[in-house]
Amino acid sequence: MMRIGSIRLAQGVTRRHVLAAVFASLTTLSLLVYINLIQPYLLINILALPPSDIGSVTGRLAAVHEGVAIVTMCLIGGLSDRWGRRAFYAAGFFMMGLGYLLYPLADSTTQLTLFRAVFAIGSSTALVMFTIVAVDYSRGESRGKVIGALNVISGIGVMIMTVVMSRLPSMLENAGFDGAAAGRAVFWITAGLCFLSAIVLGLGLKKKSAGDAHQEAGPLASAVTALKLGLRNRTLALTYGAAFIGRGDLAIIGIFLPLWVARSALDAGMSMGDATLRAGALLAVHQVAVVAWAYVAGYLNDRFHKVSVMVLAFVLATVGYGALWVVGDPFALLAFAGVIVLAAGEISIVITNNALAGEQAPEPSRGAVLGFLGVFGGVGIAAWTLVGGRIFDGIGATAPFVMMILANLVVIAWALIVRRTAASAP
C-alpha cells in the first residue's frame, strides 16, 4: 500500500497513477472553466453581439451545457464502474478539445450552442472522472486530505490558466491581430492542451479503479440505484441538494464575474482585451484563495464531522457573495476580499460534498453515486445560470449574487437539521 507522508492511498495505486492524477488535477478544471473567461471575448469580437445581450446569451449557453452534462453524468458514472475510469477520462478531454476547436468557427448563436454541447459532453465526463479518481485513489481515513491536495493542484492549474491565458488576447491584439483572429488563436491553443491531456491520461491512469469489477448493472439501472440510495440516506440526500446549490455557487462566479467585469470595463471605455485581462486578475485572486484553502478544507473534513464542515463552507460562500453585492464595483479593493472569502467557501463545498458522498456511497456503486451527484449539480447550474442570465440583464450585474445568497441559506438550514439528527441518533 503506497503512502505519501501521512496520506494513505488505495490498494494498487502506483507512482505513475499518482503522477497522472496530479496532471489531471492541473488540467481538468482549468480547461473546463477557461471557456467562461474567454467566452465574452468571443461573443463581442467574433459574433459581434451587443453588450446588452451577452448576459442572456451566456445564460442560455450555460443552460444547454448543463442539460447535456446532466444526461452525460447520469450515464458516465455507472459506465465507468463497469469499464474503468481511464478511457472515459481521456475521451472527455478529446471532446473538450473538439469543442474548443469548433467554438470560434461559429457564425451564429445557434451554431455556438451546438458546439457548446460538444464541449459539454467532454467537460462533464472529465469532471465526473476527476471526482471519482480522487475518491478511488484514497483510503477513507485520508480521503479528505487527498481530495484537498488534488484540489490545491487543481486550483494552481486554474490560476496558471487565468493568469497566462487571460493575457493572450491582449498580447495578440498588440501584436497586430484583429479581435476575431486573436480569439480564434486562443481557442485553438486551448484545444491543443486538451488533446495533450487526453494522451497523457490515456497512458498514465490506472486501468481499473477500486470497485469497477463489482458493478454489472447498466448505466440507467445504476442511476436509479443512486437515486434510491439518496432517498434512504438523509446524509446522501443532503449531498445531492448541496450539489444542486453548491455547483450553482461555482457556476455563477465563474460565468457572471467575467460578465460583470466586462460590462463595467465597457462602461469605462476599456477594450475587451483589457476587460479580459482585468477579469483574469480577479479570477487569479480567486484561485490563489482556492489553493491556499483547499488543503485546509480537506484537513477539516478528516478532523471534524463533515456535515458541520459543510455548514461552514456555505456560510463562507454566503459571506463572500454578500460582500460582492454590497461593494457593487468589481475593481474595488473590497471586491477582492469578497472573492477570497467566496473562494474559501466554494472549494470547501466541493471537497466536503465529494468526501461526504464518497463516504456514504457503497463501494460497488461509488461511480454511479458520484455521477448522480454531478447530475444534481448540473441541474443546479442549468437552473441558476438561466435565471442568473435573465436577472443580470433585467435587474443588475450583482443580482445573480443575491440569488445565490438566498439559496445558500437553504442548504445551511438543511445541513443543521441533518447534523442535529445525527447527533441525537443512538
C-alpha positions, 0 to 999 in steps of 0.5 A: 500500500503506497503512502505519501507522508501521512496520506494513505492511498488505495490498494494498487495505486502506483507512482505513475497513477499518482503522477497522472492524477496530479496532471489531471488535477492541473488540467481538468478544471482549468480547461473546463472553466477557461471557456467562461473567461474567454467566452465574452471575448468571443461573443463581442469580437467574433459574433459581434453581439451587443453588450446588452445581450451577452448576459442572456446569451451566456445564460442560455449557453450555460443552460444547454451545457448543463442539460447535456452534462446532466444526461452525460453524468447520469450515464458516465458514472455507472459506465465507468464502474463497469469499464474503468475510469481511464478511457472515459477520462481521456475521451472527455478531454478529446471532446473538450478539445473538439469543442474548443476547436469548433467554438470560434468557427461559429457564425451564429448563436445557434451554431455556438450552442451546438458546439457548446454541447460538444464541449459539454459532453467532454467537460462533464465526463472529465469532471465526473472522472476527476471526482471519482479518481480522487475518491478511488485513489484514497483510503477513507481515513485520508480521503479528505486530505487527498481530495484537498491536495488534488484540489490545491493542484487543481486550483494552481492549474486554474490560476496558471490558466487565468493568469497566462491565458487571460493575457493572450488576447491582449498580447495578440491584439498588440501584436497586430491581430484583429479581435476575431483572429486573436480569439480564434488563436486562443481557442485553438491553443486551448484545444491543443492542451486538451488533446495533450491531456487526453494522451497523457491520461490515456497512458498514465491512469490506472486501468481499473479503479477500486470497485469497477469489477463489482458493478454489472448493472447498466448505466440507467439501472445504476442511476436509479440505484443512486437515486434510491440510495439518496432517498434512504440516506438523509446524509446522501440526500443532503449531498445531492441538494448541496450539489444542486446549490453548491455547483450553482455557487461555482457556476455563477462566479465563474460565468457572471464575474467575467460578465460583470467585469466586462460590462463595467470595463465597457462602461469605462471605455476599456477594450475587451482585451483589457476587460479580459485581462482585468477579469483574469486578475480577479479570477487569479485572486480567486484561485490563489484563495482556492489553493491556499484553502483547499488543503485546509478544507480537506484537513477539516473534513478528516478532523471534524464531522463533515456535515458541520464542515459543510455548514461552514463552507456555505456560510463562507460562500454566503459571506463572500457573495454578500460582500460582492453585492454590497461593494457593487464595483468589481475593481474595488479593493473590497471586491477582492476580499469578497472573492477570497472569502467566496473562494474559501467557501466554494472549494470547501463545498466541493471537497466536503460534498465529494468526501461526504458522498464518497463516504456514504456511497457503497463501494460497488456503486461509488461511480454511479453515486458520484455521477448522480451527484454531478447530475444534481449539480448540473441541474443546479447550474442549468437552473441558476445560470438561466435565471442568473442570465435573465436577472443580470440583464433585467435587474443588475450585474450583482443580482445573480449574487443575491440569488445565490445568497438566498439559496445558500441559506437553504442548504445551511438550514438543511445541513443543521437539521441533518447534523442535529439528527445525527447527533441525537441518533443512538 
